[in-house]
Amino acid sequence: MGELQLINEMDNFTTEELEIIQLKANELRLKKLENQTIGLYSDLAKIISQNKGFSIELDKVKDENKEIKKDNEDLKKKVFVLRNDQDGKYLEYKKVAQTRAHKLVGKKGDVKYILFYSSFIQKLHSFVSNVLYVSNTGNIMINDCETAKGIASKWKPEKKYLREKYNEYFNKYEKGILKGEKLEAFKQYIEITDGGRNLEF
């Protein structure tokens, strides 16, 4: 049936019949839209499912990358440290530390040297290690060597530590267990510090 003929025939329809035809046409249109929507939802569900799978894979890759980075960092901490250095950086650091200790206690044989050199060196190394969050100076990262040297070159014993060392020597002195050059050095140190009143370095 041609379009023109259909229009001519519709001229003879009652208002009720035209409304029924319009309603039917709307229903057909709605049905078509529903089918299209179902198709779109189906496609969308597939895309979401694929994306979900992709997202899971992406998360796995991210986790693997984190593990690899952590392993690399752990490896660097074991390998690229001063104790494994072949370029003399660890020796450079130790020389800076020794120079600093000498500057504080004087030359070998001096009163302060006899009493404090060994303990100062240990305390200095411990301080540098703590600042750089490592267990000992051998575990300092090679890249942090210059920082370690800078810290060592400015280190100074705390007053509390000096007081503890003085009291330790004084207790040994009073008990008679301080012997040899340390005994003689401490006697002189008592005089130098006015009986322990002035322990500045």
C-alpha positions in Angstrom: 0.0 0.0 0.0 1.5 3.4 -1.0 1.9 6.2 1.3 -0.7 8.4 -0.6 -3.3 5.6 -0.6 -2.7 5.1 3.1 -3.2 8.8 3.8 -6.4 8.8 1.7 -7.8 5.8 3.6 -6.9 7.3 6.9 -9.2 10.2 6.0 -12.1 7.8 6.4 -11.0 6.6 9.9 -12.7 7.8 13.0 -10.9 9.7 15.7 -10.9 6.6 17.9 -9.4 4.5 15.1 -6.7 7.0 14.5 -5.9 7.1 18.2 -5.7 3.3 18.3 -3.3 3.4 15.3 -1.2 6.1 17.0 -1.1 4.0 20.2 0.0 0.9 18.3 2.7 2.9 16.5 3.9 4.2 19.8 4.0 0.7 21.2 6.0 -0.5 18.2 8.3 2.4 18.5 8.7 1.7 22.3 9.4 -1.9 21.6 12.1 -1.0 19.1 13.7 1.3 21.6 13.6 -1.3 24.3 15.3 -3.8 22.0 17.9 -1.2 21.1 18.4 -0.4 24.8 18.8 -4.1 25.7 21.4 -4.3 23.0 23.2 -1.3 24.3 23.1 -2.6 27.9 24.5 -5.9 26.7 27.3 -4.1 24.9 27.9 -2.0 27.9 28.0 -5.0 30.2 30.6 -6.6 27.9 32.7 -3.4 27.9 32.5 -3.2 31.8 33.4 -6.8 32.1 36.4 -6.3 29.8 37.4 -3.2 31.6 37.1 -5.0 35.0 39.4 -7.7 33.7 41.8 -5.1 32.4 41.6 -3.2 35.7 42.5 -6.4 37.6 45.4 -7.1 35.3 46.5 -3.5 35.7 46.4 -3.8 39.5 48.5 -7.0 39.2 51.1 -5.2 37.1 51.2 -2.3 39.6 51.7 -4.7 42.5 54.5 -6.5 40.6 56.2 -3.2 39.8 56.0 -2.3 43.5 57.6 -5.6 44.4 60.4 -5.1 41.8 61.1 -1.6 43.1 61.2 -2.9 46.7 63.6 -5.7 45.7 65.7 -3.2 43.8 65.9 -0.8 46.8 66.7 -3.8 49.1 69.5 -4.8 46.7 70.9 -1.3 46.5 71.0 -1.2 50.3 73.0 -4.4 50.3 75.3 -3.7 47.4 75.8 0.1 47.0 77.0 0.8 50.5 80.3 2.1 51.8 81.6 -1.3 53.0 81.5 -2.5 49.4 83.0 0.6 47.9 86.0 0.2 45.7 86.9 3.9 45.2 88.1 4.7 48.6 85.0 6.6 49.8 84.8 4.7 53.0 88.4 5.5 53.8 87.7 9.2 53.0 84.8 9.1 55.5 86.9 7.4 58.2 89.7 10.0 57.7 87.1 12.8 58.2 85.8 11.2 61.4 89.3 10.7 62.7 90.3 14.2 61.9 87.2 15.5 63.8 88.0 13.4 66.8 91.6 14.6 66.8 90.5 18.2 66.6 88.4 17.6 69.7 90.9 15.7 71.8 94.3 16.7 70.5 97.2 14.6 69.3 98.1 11.2 70.4 99.4 11.2 74.0 97.4 14.3 75.1 95.2 14.0 78.2 91.9 14.2 76.3 93.2 11.9 73.6 94.1 9.2 76.1 90.7 9.5 77.8 88.3 10.1 75.0 89.6 9.4 71.5 88.3 5.8 71.2 85.0 6.5 72.8 84.6 9.7 70.7 85.2 7.8 67.4 82.6 5.2 68.4 80.1 7.8 69.4 80.7 9.8 66.2 80.1 6.8 64.0 77.0 5.9 65.9 75.7 9.4 65.6 76.3 9.5 61.8 74.6 6.1 61.4 71.5 7.2 63.4 71.1 10.4 61.3 71.3 8.4 58.1 69.0 5.6 59.4 71.5 2.7 59.0 72.8 0.1 61.5 76.5 1.1 61.1 78.6 3.3 58.9 79.5 0.4 56.6 75.8 0.4 55.6 75.8 4.0 54.5 74.7 4.3 50.9 77.7 5.3 48.7 75.6 8.3 47.4 75.3 9.5 51.0 79.0 9.5 51.6 79.4 13.3 51.2 76.5 13.8 53.6 78.1 11.4 56.1 81.4 13.3 55.9 79.7 16.6 56.4 77.9 15.3 59.6 81.1 13.8 60.9 83.1 17.0 60.4 80.7 18.9 62.6 80.0 16.3 65.3 80.4 17.4 68.9 79.8 15.3 72.0 76.8 16.2 74.1 77.2 17.6 77.6 75.2 14.7 79.0 77.6 12.2 77.4 80.7 14.1 78.7 79.3 14.1 82.2 78.6 10.3 82.0 82.2 9.6 80.8 83.6 11.8 83.5 81.5 10.1 86.2 82.6 6.7 84.8 86.3 7.6 85.0 85.8 9.2 88.5 84.1 6.0 89.8 87.0 3.9 88.5 89.5 6.4 90.0 87.8 6.3 93.4 87.7 2.5 93.4 91.3 2.3 92.4 90.7 0.4 89.2 91.9 3.1 86.9 95.5 2.2 86.0 98.5 3.3 83.9 98.3 6.3 81.5 94.6 6.6 81.9 95.0 7.1 85.7 97.6 9.8 85.1 95.6 11.4 82.4 92.5 11.5 84.5 94.3 13.2 87.4 95.4 15.9 85.1 91.9 16.1 83.6 90.4 16.7 87.1 92.6 19.8 87.4 92.0 20.9 83.8 88.2 20.8 84.3 88.2 22.2 87.8 87.0 19.0 89.3 84.6 18.2 86.4 82.9 21.6 86.5 84.0 22.5 83.0 83.7 19.7 80.6 83.3 21.7 77.4 85.1 20.6 74.2 
